[in-house]
Amino acid sequence: MIENPRHQELRQALARVRQLVAQLEAALDEPYKQFAGSAVWVGPAARRFGEELSHQRQRLRTQADKVIRDLEEELARTPEKVSPEQSRHFG
């Protein structure tokens, strides 16, 4: 039995997606904290903007969680080791 190339690729993809998700969340978290934490902008337009920013931030997290969950499920279904014959089908 040898390492399954598909399993390795999925592990690498999952690690990369987690890294990118962290970067995306950080990109929205700081502006959201600044906007929500002080009166940098007030009024109806500011309120709508804040609500939209909050909505998009939550949407990002929901979709990112789904992608990560899908990758984790696929990884769990993929054997770590396969025969050399089987590995040619994954390569």
N, C-alpha and C positions, 0 to 999 in steps of 0.2 A: 504494500500500500504506500502511496505517496501523497504529498500535500495536494489538495484539490485546488487548482488555479482559480476556479470560480469562488471558492470560499475565501481565498486570499484577496481577490478583487473586491468582494463584498465587504470584507473587514476594512480594507483601505478606503473604499467609498464611504462607509459609515463614519470612519474617523474624519475624513475630509468634510463630509456634510456637517458633522457636529462642530467642527472648527468654523466653517462658514456661517452656520446658524448663530454661534456665539458672537461672531463679528457683526452680523446683521442686527442681532438684538442689542448689542452695545451701541450700534450706530443710532438706534431709536431710543434707547433707554435714557441716555444723557439729555438729549433735547427734551424728551418728555418730562424728566425730573425738573429741568430748568423751567419749562413752561408751566407745569402744574404746581411747582413749589414757590413761585413768586409772581407778582403782578407785572410780568414783562409786557403784557398786552391785555387789555380789558375790553369788554363790550360784547355785543352779540356776535360779531364776526370772530372775535377771539374765542368765544365759547364754542362756536361751530368748528373752528379750526382744532381746538383742543379735543373735542369729541371725535373728530375725524382722525386725529393723530392717535388717540387712544384706540379707536376701532382698528386702524391699520396695524398698530403694534400688536393687538390681540390676534388679528388675522394672521400676521406673520408667525406668531408663536403656534397657533393652531395648525397651520399648514406645515411648518417645520417639524412639529411633533408627529404629524402624519407621515412625512417622508422618513423620519428616523424610525418610527414604528414599523413602516413597511420594509425598510432595509433590515431591521433587526429580525423581523419575521422570516424574511427570505434567507438571511444568514442562518437562522435556527433550523430551517428546512434543508440547508445545504450541508452535505457531509464534509467534515474536515479532511478526511483521507479517502482516496479512491484508488482503484487499480490503475496501472499505467494505461490500459485500454480505455477506461472511463475518462481519464484525464484528457484524452484527445478530443472527447466530445465537448468538454468545457472550455478548451483553449481557443 
